[in-house]
Amino acid sequence: MKILAFAASSSRKSINKTLVTYAGEQLKELRDDVTVEVIDINDYELPLFSTDREEELGQPQLAHDFYNKIKESDGLIISFAEHNGSYTAAYKNLFDWASRIDVKVFQNKPSLFLSTSTGQGGAGSVLKSAETSAPFFGADLKAALSIPSFEDNFDRTNNQLTNVELKQKLNDALFKLAL
């Protein structure tokens, strides 16, 4: 089983990238037949989407490359960062370009959606938005989980969730993805 994992964030210090990488490592511990490729959406930076740009440029190769990464996978783990209660501009732009290739961007792949933030909300607003739109965009959403107060619940030195309840919830979500 090949899992594609990424943070919907362009921050080089993204806690969502830390979380999605950790989740991928945990999944590999649950199933020894899993490989996880963690990608950085900065490698797929595109001009700001508009229909004018699309008419001018067509479909940029990087949009196809991102779409094909999803196509080549057996499942997805995405951790959503939240900017002002919504998607980050970098993720939304990449998603918009990919959705012009195929509105079912997630290509019916089994998916786990995560989110985290330094605050109590755990980026729950963007996660809820992603959950609501998942079926329309072709995600076979198996589970979704928000991790609040990331710095209080994750030990960066030992690279692990320290909150036992949240760790169990993540393992349960990963199990649903790996079925």
Residue frames as a rotation matrix with the C-alpha (Angstrom) as fourth column:
MET 1
0.586 0.810 0.000 0.00
0.810 -0.586 0.000 0.00
0.000 0.000 -1.000 0.00
LYS 2
-0.557 -0.773 0.303 1.49
0.789 -0.607 -0.098 3.31
0.260 0.184 0.948 -1.10
ILE 3
0.495 0.699 -0.516 0.35
0.834 -0.549 0.057 6.37
-0.243 -0.458 -0.855 0.85
LEU 4
-0.289 -0.473 0.833 0.90
0.584 -0.776 -0.238 9.94
0.758 0.418 0.500 -0.28
ALA 5
0.372 0.345 -0.862 1.12
0.914 -0.297 0.275 12.38
-0.162 -0.890 -0.426 2.63
PHE 6
-0.504 -0.565 0.654 1.42
0.609 -0.769 -0.195 16.13
0.613 0.299 0.731 2.70
ALA 7
-0.334 0.343 -0.878 0.69
0.682 -0.555 -0.476 19.22
-0.651 -0.758 -0.048 4.74
ALA 8
0.326 0.522 0.788 -1.58
0.887 -0.457 -0.064 21.78
0.327 0.720 -0.612 3.12
SER 9
0.854 -0.194 -0.483 0.91
0.138 -0.810 0.570 24.44
-0.502 -0.553 -0.665 4.15
SER 10
0.710 -0.652 0.265 3.85
0.251 -0.118 -0.961 26.20
0.658 0.749 0.080 2.55
SER 11
0.724 -0.438 0.533 5.59
-0.686 -0.537 0.492 26.93
0.071 -0.721 -0.689 5.85
ARG 12
0.022 -0.814 -0.580 9.06
-0.379 0.530 -0.759 25.41
0.925 0.236 -0.297 6.13
LYS 13
-0.911 -0.312 0.269 8.40
-0.342 0.208 -0.917 25.04
0.230 -0.927 -0.296 9.88
SER 14
-0.130 0.985 -0.114 4.90
-0.719 -0.014 0.695 23.64
0.683 0.172 0.710 9.42
ILE 15
-0.597 0.045 0.801 3.51
-0.677 0.508 -0.532 21.79
-0.431 -0.860 -0.273 12.42
ASN 16
0.574 0.819 0.007 1.08
-0.647 0.458 -0.609 20.18
-0.502 0.345 0.793 9.98
LYS 17
0.389 -0.531 -0.753 4.02
-0.616 0.458 -0.641 18.71
0.685 0.713 -0.149 8.09
THR 18
-0.693 -0.592 0.411 5.39
-0.689 0.375 -0.620 17.43
0.213 -0.713 -0.668 11.40
LEU 19
-0.136 0.746 0.651 2.00
-0.687 0.403 -0.605 15.88
-0.714 -0.530 0.458 12.14
VAL 20
0.763 0.473 -0.440 1.51
-0.640 0.454 -0.620 14.29
-0.093 0.755 0.649 8.72
THR 21
-0.057 -0.867 -0.495 5.05
-0.665 0.403 -0.629 12.88
0.745 0.293 -0.599 8.79
TYR 22
-0.716 -0.136 0.684 4.44
-0.673 0.394 -0.626 11.45
-0.184 -0.909 -0.374 12.26
ALA 23
0.302 0.916 0.265 1.12
-0.705 0.401 -0.584 9.95
-0.642 -0.011 0.767 11.12
GLY 24
0.585 -0.155 -0.796 2.89
-0.681 0.439 -0.586 8.30
0.441 0.885 0.151 8.19
GLU 25
-0.542 -0.839 -0.039 5.47
-0.631 0.438 -0.640 6.78
0.554 -0.322 -0.767 10.53
GLN 26
-0.469 0.455 0.757 2.72
-0.677 0.365 -0.639 5.48
-0.567 -0.812 0.137 12.81
LEU 27
0.615 0.724 -0.313 0.91
-0.742 0.399 -0.538 3.93
-0.265 0.564 0.782 9.86
LYS 28
0.138 -0.657 -0.741 4.07
-0.644 0.510 -0.571 2.08
0.753 0.556 -0.353 8.83
GLU 29
-0.797 -0.388 0.462 4.23
-0.601 0.430 -0.674 0.65
0.063 -0.815 -0.576 12.37
LEU 30
-0.004 0.898 0.439 0.63
-0.699 0.311 -0.644 -0.58
-0.715 -0.309 0.627 12.06
ARG 31
0.909 0.301 0.288 1.21
0.011 0.673 -0.740 -2.22
-0.416 0.676 0.608 8.69
ASP 32
0.014 -0.999 0.036 4.56
-0.002 0.036 0.999 -3.41
-1.000 -0.014 -0.002 7.43
ASP 33
-0.207 -0.044 0.977 3.36
0.913 0.350 0.209 -3.45
-0.352 0.936 -0.032 3.81
VAL 34
0.845 0.535 -0.028 2.87
0.508 -0.817 -0.273 0.34
-0.168 0.216 -0.962 3.73
THR 35
-0.456 -0.878 0.146 5.18
0.890 -0.451 0.063 2.89
0.010 0.159 0.987 2.18
VAL 36
0.640 0.616 -0.460 4.61
0.640 -0.758 -0.125 6.57
-0.426 -0.214 -0.879 2.82
GLU 37
-0.371 -0.687 0.625 5.86
0.875 -0.485 -0.013 9.36
0.312 0.542 0.780 0.62
VAL 38
0.355 0.403 -0.844 5.72
0.665 -0.743 -0.074 12.77
-0.656 -0.535 -0.532 2.25
ILE 39
-0.133 -0.348 0.928 5.77
0.906 -0.422 -0.028 15.57
0.402 0.837 0.371 -0.29
ASP 40
-0.461 -0.080 -0.884 6.12
0.508 -0.841 -0.189 19.32
-0.727 -0.536 0.429 0.15
ILE 41
0.521 0.753 0.402 3.59
0.767 -0.206 -0.608 21.46
-0.375 0.625 -0.685 -1.68
ASN 42
0.429 -0.465 -0.775 6.32
-0.303 -0.882 0.361 24.08
-0.851 0.080 -0.519 -2.14
ASP 43
-0.636 -0.683 0.360 7.65
0.060 0.421 0.905 21.77
-0.769 0.597 -0.227 -4.85
TYR 44
-0.366 0.622 0.692 4.41
0.930 0.272 0.248 22.44
-0.034 0.734 -0.678 -6.78
GLU 45
-0.240 0.226 -0.944 4.27
0.297 -0.909 -0.293 26.22
-0.924 -0.350 0.151 -6.56
LEU 46
-0.281 0.292 0.914 2.17
0.959 0.067 0.274 27.64
0.018 0.954 -0.299 -9.39
PRO 47
-0.920 0.066 0.387 1.04
0.004 -0.984 0.177 31.07
0.393 0.164 0.905 -10.58
LEU 48
-0.690 0.722 0.040 -2.11
-0.249 -0.185 -0.951 32.35
-0.679 -0.666 0.308 -8.92
PHE 49
-0.680 0.455 0.575 -5.02
0.696 0.646 0.312 30.53
-0.230 0.612 -0.757 -10.54
SER 50
-0.205 0.769 -0.606 -7.54
-0.402 -0.631 -0.664 32.37
-0.892 0.107 0.438 -12.68
THR 51
0.535 0.446 0.717 -9.41
0.453 0.565 -0.689 31.40
-0.713 0.694 0.100 -15.81
ASP 52
0.898 -0.288 -0.331 -7.38
-0.436 -0.671 -0.600 34.05
-0.049 0.683 -0.728 -17.65
ARG 53
-0.056 -0.973 0.222 -4.14
-0.907 0.142 0.395 32.41
-0.417 -0.179 -0.891 -16.53
GLU 54
-0.054 0.101 0.993 -5.48
0.052 0.994 -0.098 29.00
-0.997 0.047 -0.059 -17.44
GLU 55
0.897 0.412 0.161 -6.37
0.202 -0.059 -0.978 30.26
-0.393 0.909 -0.136 -20.93
GLU 56
0.664 -0.710 -0.234 -2.91
-0.745 -0.602 -0.286 31.76
0.063 0.364 -0.929 -21.26
LEU 57
-0.272 -0.900 0.341 -0.88
-0.944 0.319 0.089 28.87
-0.189 -0.298 -0.936 -19.78
GLY 58
0.097 0.364 -0.926 -3.05
-0.398 0.867 0.299 25.81
0.912 0.339 0.229 -20.19
GLN 59
0.981 0.193 -0.003 -2.50
-0.088 0.460 0.883 23.23
0.171 -0.867 0.469 -17.48
PRO 60
0.288 -0.941 0.177 0.97
-0.926 -0.321 -0.197 23.72
0.242 -0.107 -0.964 -15.95
GLN 61
-0.012 -0.400 -0.916 3.15
-0.217 0.896 -0.388 20.63
0.976 0.194 -0.098 -15.67
LEU 62
-0.903 -0.372 0.217 3.43
-0.266 0.088 -0.960 21.02
0.338 -0.924 -0.179 -11.89
ALA 63
-0.139 0.930 0.340 -0.36
-0.957 -0.039 -0.286 20.73
-0.253 -0.365 0.896 -11.58
HIS 64
0.561 0.283 -0.778 -0.20
-0.591 0.795 -0.137 17.50
0.580 0.537 0.613 -13.59
ASP 65
-0.431 -0.813 -0.392 2.72
-0.188 0.506 -0.842 16.29
0.883 -0.289 -0.371 -11.48
PHE 66
-0.766 0.226 0.602 0.74
-0.634 -0.110 -0.766 16.85
-0.107 -0.968 0.228 -8.27
TYR 67
0.309 0.945 -0.111 -2.37
-0.943 0.289 -0.162 15.21
-0.121 0.155 0.981 -9.72
ASN 68
0.369 -0.237 -0.899 -0.28
-0.423 0.818 -0.389 12.23
0.828 0.524 0.202 -10.87
LYS 69
-0.777 -0.594 0.209 1.27
-0.420 0.241 -0.875 11.84
0.470 -0.767 -0.437 -7.41
ILE 70
-0.280 0.777 0.565 -2.25
-0.828 0.102 -0.551 11.33
-0.486 -0.622 0.615 -6.10
LYS 71
0.542 0.524 -0.657 -3.08
-0.818 0.506 -0.272 9.00
0.190 0.685 0.703 -8.98
GLU 72
-0.065 -0.708 -0.703 -0.05
-0.380 0.669 -0.639 6.80
0.923 0.226 -0.312 -8.25
SER 73
-0.794 -0.235 0.561 -0.97
-0.595 0.115 -0.795 6.41
0.122 -0.965 -0.231 -4.57
ASP 74
-0.554 0.618 -0.558 -3.29
0.446 0.786 0.427 3.96
0.702 -0.013 -0.712 -2.87
GLY 75
0.469 0.703 -0.535 -4.34
0.854 -0.207 0.477 6.44
0.224 -0.681 -0.697 -0.21
LEU 76
-0.060 -0.394 0.917 -3.83
0.200 -0.905 -0.376 9.92
0.978 0.161 0.133 1.19
ILE 77
0.215 0.112 -0.970 -2.99
0.964 -0.187 0.191 11.57
-0.160 -0.976 -0.148 4.49
ILE 78
-0.155 -0.187 0.970 -3.43
0.454 -0.886 -0.099 15.34
0.878 0.425 0.222 4.40
SER 79
-0.106 0.093 -0.990 -2.93
0.958 -0.259 -0.127 17.69
-0.268 -0.961 -0.062 7.32
PHE 80
0.266 0.389 0.882 -4.62
0.695 -0.711 0.104 21.04
0.668 0.585 -0.459 6.82
ALA 81
-0.752 -0.443 -0.488 -3.15
0.641 -0.661 -0.390 24.24
-0.149 -0.606 0.781 8.15
GLU 82
0.333 0.941 0.059 -5.60
0.943 -0.333 -0.023 27.04
-0.002 0.064 -0.998 8.77
HIS 83
-0.882 -0.469 0.049 -5.26
0.471 -0.882 0.025 30.66
0.032 0.045 0.998 7.72
ASN 84
-0.808 0.589 0.000 -8.06
-0.576 -0.790 -0.210 32.88
-0.124 -0.170 0.978 8.99
GLY 85
-0.120 0.814 0.569 -10.39
-0.515 0.439 -0.736 29.89
-0.849 -0.381 0.367 9.34
SER 86
0.868 0.438 -0.235 -9.79
-0.402 0.343 -0.849 28.54
-0.291 0.831 0.474 5.85
TYR 87
0.725 -0.603 0.334 -7.26
0.681 0.699 -0.218 26.82
-0.102 0.385 0.917 3.58
THR 88
-0.052 -0.820 -0.570 -3.81
0.235 -0.565 0.791 28.27
-0.971 -0.093 0.222 3.12
ALA 89
0.527 0.219 -0.821 -3.43
-0.622 -0.559 -0.548 30.23
-0.579 0.800 -0.158 -0.11
ALA 90
-0.480 -0.805 -0.350 -0.64
-0.850 0.326 0.415 27.91
-0.220 0.496 -0.840 -1.29
TYR 91
-0.780 0.238 0.579 -2.76
0.169 0.971 -0.171 24.77
-0.602 -0.035 -0.797 -0.89
LYS 92
0.236 0.966 -0.101 -5.92
0.162 -0.142 -0.977 26.33
-0.958 0.215 -0.190 -2.31
ASN 93
0.252 -0.210 -0.945 -4.06
-0.844 -0.525 -0.108 27.54
-0.473 0.825 -0.309 -5.39
LEU 94
-0.807 -0.583 -0.095 -2.50
-0.568 0.721 0.396 24.13
-0.162 0.374 -0.913 -6.05
PHE 95
-0.551 0.694 0.465 -5.84
0.340 0.695 -0.634 22.45
-0.762 -0.191 -0.619 -5.46
ASP 96
0.366 0.723 -0.586 -7.59
-0.262 -0.524 -0.810 24.87
-0.893 0.450 -0.003 -7.84
TRP 97
-0.176 -0.505 -0.845 -5.12
-0.969 -0.060 0.238 24.10
-0.171 0.861 -0.479 -10.62
ALA 98
-0.959 -0.220 0.179 -5.41
-0.207 0.974 0.092 20.34
-0.195 0.052 -0.980 -10.05
SER 99
-0.282 0.935 0.217 -9.21
0.215 0.282 -0.935 20.52
-0.935 -0.217 -0.281 -9.98
ARG 100
0.273 0.326 -0.905 -9.14
-0.763 -0.499 -0.410 21.90
-0.585 0.803 0.112 -13.52
ILE 101
-0.750 -0.498 -0.434 -7.49
-0.651 0.672 0.354 18.65
0.116 0.548 -0.829 -14.63
ASP 102
-0.383 0.670 -0.636 -10.21
0.327 0.742 0.585 16.66
0.864 0.016 -0.504 -12.86
VAL 103
0.069 0.486 0.871 -12.72
-0.674 -0.621 0.400 17.97
0.735 -0.615 0.285 -10.31
LYS 104
0.976 0.201 -0.081 -12.31
-0.094 0.728 0.679 14.62
0.195 -0.655 0.730 -8.52
VAL 105
0.337 -0.925 0.175 -8.80
-0.784 -0.378 -0.493 15.65
0.522 0.029 -0.852 -7.50
PHE 106
-0.152 -0.406 0.901 -8.58
-0.916 0.400 0.026 12.95
-0.371 -0.822 -0.432 -4.83
GLN 107
-0.323 -0.088 -0.942 -9.53
-0.804 0.550 0.225 10.26
0.499 0.830 -0.248 -7.37
ASN 108
0.645 0.749 -0.152 -11.61
-0.512 0.571 0.642 8.18
0.567 -0.336 0.752 -4.92
LYS 109
-0.315 -0.836 -0.448 -8.55
0.007 0.470 -0.883 7.40
0.949 -0.281 -0.143 -2.81
PRO 110
0.556 0.364 -0.747 -9.06
0.727 0.223 0.650 6.33
0.403 -0.904 -0.141 0.80
SER 111
-0.122 -0.548 0.827 -8.15
0.117 -0.836 -0.536 9.44
0.986 0.031 0.167 2.77
LEU 112
0.219 0.094 -0.971 -7.35
0.976 -0.025 0.217 10.59
-0.004 -0.995 -0.097 6.27
PHE 113
0.216 -0.094 0.972 -7.70
0.219 -0.965 -0.142 14.31
0.951 0.244 -0.188 6.91
LEU 114
0.056 -0.301 -0.952 -5.85
0.998 0.005 0.057 15.84
-0.012 -0.954 0.301 9.84
SER 115
0.384 -0.105 0.917 -5.37
0.148 -0.974 -0.174 19.35
0.911 0.203 -0.358 11.11
THR 116
0.212 -0.298 -0.931 -3.49
0.977 0.045 0.209 21.02
-0.020 -0.953 0.301 13.90
SER 117
0.362 -0.200 0.910 -2.67
0.086 -0.965 -0.247 24.45
0.928 0.168 -0.332 15.23
THR 118
-0.735 -0.669 -0.113 -1.05
0.221 -0.078 -0.972 25.95
0.641 -0.740 0.204 18.27
GLY 119
-0.625 0.565 0.538 -4.47
-0.755 -0.612 -0.235 26.96
0.197 -0.554 0.809 19.60
GLN 120
-0.581 0.476 0.660 -7.36
-0.344 0.591 -0.730 25.10
-0.738 -0.651 -0.180 21.19
GLY 121
0.390 0.827 -0.404 -9.28
-0.709 -0.009 -0.705 24.97
-0.587 0.561 0.583 17.89
GLY 122
-0.172 -0.573 0.802 -6.72
0.052 0.807 0.588 22.70
-0.984 0.142 -0.109 16.24
ALA 123
-0.835 -0.088 -0.544 -7.56
-0.489 -0.336 0.805 24.20
-0.254 0.938 0.238 12.82
GLY 124
-0.584 0.677 0.448 -11.00
0.388 0.717 -0.579 22.66
-0.713 -0.164 -0.681 13.17
SER 125
0.252 0.717 -0.650 -12.68
-0.317 -0.573 -0.756 25.17
-0.915 0.396 0.083 10.84
VAL 126
-0.144 -0.366 -0.919 -10.58
-0.985 -0.038 0.169 24.24
-0.096 0.930 -0.355 7.82
LEU 127
-0.961 -0.186 0.203 -10.84
-0.187 0.982 0.013 20.55
-0.202 -0.025 -0.979 8.68
LYS 128
-0.215 0.962 0.166 -14.63
0.210 0.212 -0.955 20.80
-0.954 -0.170 -0.247 8.75
SER 129
0.330 0.280 -0.902 -14.58
-0.724 -0.538 -0.432 22.52
-0.606 0.795 0.025 5.37
ALA 130
-0.572 -0.632 -0.522 -12.33
-0.819 0.478 0.319 19.80
0.048 0.610 -0.791 3.93
GLU 131
-0.838 0.321 0.442 -14.58
0.104 0.889 -0.447 17.06
-0.536 -0.328 -0.778 5.37
THR 132
0.097 0.969 -0.227 -17.71
-0.078 -0.220 -0.972 18.65
-0.992 0.112 0.055 3.92
SER 133
0.420 0.037 -0.907 -16.26
-0.842 -0.358 -0.404 19.00
-0.340 0.933 -0.119 0.43
ALA 134
-0.477 -0.757 0.447 -14.39
-0.554 0.654 0.516 15.65
-0.683 -0.002 -0.731 0.40
PRO 135
-0.048 0.465 0.884 -17.05
0.422 0.811 -0.404 13.62
-0.905 0.354 -0.236 -1.46
PHE 136
0.859 0.411 -0.304 -17.46
-0.046 -0.530 -0.846 16.26
-0.510 0.741 -0.437 -4.16
PHE 137
0.414 -0.801 -0.433 -13.73
-0.909 -0.384 -0.160 16.22
-0.038 0.460 -0.887 -4.86
GLY 138
0.561 -0.065 -0.825 -13.46
-0.397 0.854 -0.337 12.44
0.726 0.517 0.453 -4.88
ALA 139
-0.592 -0.723 0.357 -12.02
-0.683 0.214 -0.699 11.70
0.429 -0.657 -0.620 -1.44
ASP 140
0.310 0.577 -0.756 -13.09
0.115 0.767 0.632 8.44
0.944 -0.282 0.171 0.16
LEU 141
-0.189 -0.408 0.893 -12.78
-0.716 -0.565 -0.410 9.96
0.672 -0.717 -0.186 3.62
LYS 142
-0.033 0.073 -0.997 -12.12
0.358 0.932 0.056 7.23
0.933 -0.355 -0.057 6.17
ALA 143
0.361 0.106 -0.927 -11.48
0.930 -0.110 0.350 9.50
-0.065 -0.988 -0.138 9.16
ALA 144
0.179 -0.324 0.929 -10.71
0.173 -0.919 -0.354 13.06
0.969 0.224 -0.109 10.20
LEU 145
0.487 -0.102 -0.868 -8.96
0.870 0.142 0.472 14.28
0.075 -0.985 0.158 13.32
SER 146
0.540 -0.299 0.787 -7.98
-0.128 -0.953 -0.274 17.65
0.832 0.047 -0.553 14.72
ILE 147
0.093 -0.606 -0.790 -5.05
0.939 0.318 -0.133 17.92
0.332 -0.729 0.599 17.14
PRO 148
0.866 0.268 0.422 -5.46
0.145 -0.942 0.301 21.05
0.479 -0.200 -0.855 19.28
SER 149
0.791 -0.532 0.301 -2.63
-0.583 -0.509 0.633 22.89
-0.184 -0.676 -0.713 21.03
PHE 150
0.797 -0.440 -0.414 0.06
-0.003 0.682 -0.731 21.12
0.604 0.584 0.542 19.06
GLU 151
-0.119 -0.947 0.298 2.97
-0.412 -0.226 -0.883 22.34
0.903 -0.228 -0.364 21.16
ASP 152
-0.127 0.153 0.980 1.29
-0.989 0.054 -0.137 21.03
-0.074 -0.987 0.144 24.34
ASN 153
0.656 0.564 0.502 0.41
-0.524 0.819 -0.234 17.64
-0.543 -0.110 0.832 22.84
PHE 154
0.919 -0.393 -0.039 3.45
0.212 0.575 -0.790 16.79
0.333 0.717 0.612 20.70
ASP 155
0.591 -0.804 -0.072 7.01
-0.020 -0.103 0.994 16.22
-0.807 -0.586 -0.077 21.88
ARG 156
0.873 -0.272 -0.404 9.28
-0.469 -0.250 -0.847 17.43
0.130 0.929 -0.346 19.06
THR 157
-0.064 -0.960 0.272 12.40
-0.983 0.108 0.151 16.05
-0.174 -0.258 -0.950 20.72
ASN 158
-0.610 -0.122 0.783 11.05
-0.228 0.973 -0.026 12.49
-0.759 -0.194 -0.621 20.77
ASN 159
-0.777 0.323 -0.541 8.79
-0.602 -0.128 0.788 13.02
0.185 0.938 0.293 17.74
GLN 160
-0.720 0.575 -0.388 5.60
0.540 0.816 0.208 11.73
0.436 -0.060 -0.898 19.30
LEU 161
0.086 0.838 0.538 2.16
-0.281 -0.498 0.820 12.67
0.956 -0.222 0.193 20.47
THR 162
-0.898 -0.439 0.031 2.25
-0.125 0.186 -0.975 12.85
0.422 -0.879 -0.222 24.25
ASN 163
-0.325 0.873 0.364 -1.50
-0.913 -0.189 -0.361 13.04
-0.247 -0.450 0.858 24.79
VAL 164
-0.868 -0.078 0.491 -2.55
-0.082 0.997 0.012 9.40
-0.490 -0.030 -0.871 25.18
GLU 165
0.074 0.985 0.156 -6.17
0.246 0.134 -0.960 10.03
-0.967 0.109 -0.232 24.12
LEU 166
0.525 0.075 -0.848 -5.14
-0.677 -0.568 -0.469 11.88
-0.516 0.820 -0.247 20.96
LYS 167
-0.581 -0.789 -0.199 -2.55
-0.778 0.467 0.420 9.21
-0.239 0.399 -0.885 20.15
GLN 168
-0.627 0.432 0.649 -5.26
0.245 0.900 -0.362 6.54
-0.740 -0.068 -0.670 20.38
LYS 169
0.468 0.832 -0.298 -7.61
-0.007 -0.333 -0.943 8.59
-0.884 0.443 -0.150 18.20
LEU 170
0.135 -0.511 -0.849 -4.87
-0.943 -0.329 0.048 8.97
-0.304 0.794 -0.527 15.59
ASN 171
-0.850 -0.467 0.242 -4.12
-0.399 0.872 0.282 5.25
-0.343 0.143 -0.928 15.65
ASP 172
-0.177 0.879 0.442 -7.84
0.333 0.476 -0.814 4.49
-0.926 0.003 -0.377 15.25
ALA 173
0.600 0.372 -0.708 -8.00
-0.432 -0.594 -0.679 6.87
-0.673 0.713 -0.195 12.27
LEU 174
-0.287 -0.804 -0.521 -4.90
-0.936 0.119 0.331 5.31
-0.204 0.582 -0.787 10.72
PHE 175
-0.736 0.096 0.670 -6.38
0.001 0.990 -0.141 1.85
-0.677 -0.103 -0.729 11.19
LYS 176
0.350 0.936 0.033 -9.50
0.153 -0.022 -0.988 2.94
-0.924 0.351 -0.151 9.27
LEU 177
0.413 -0.289 -0.864 -7.30
-0.831 -0.507 -0.228 4.22
-0.373 0.812 -0.450 6.44
ALA 178
-0.537 -0.835 -0.121 -5.26
-0.825 0.491 0.279 1.01
-0.173 0.249 -0.953 6.31
LEU 179
-0.014 0.593 0.805 -8.19
-0.258 0.776 -0.576 -1.42
-0.966 -0.216 0.142 6.05
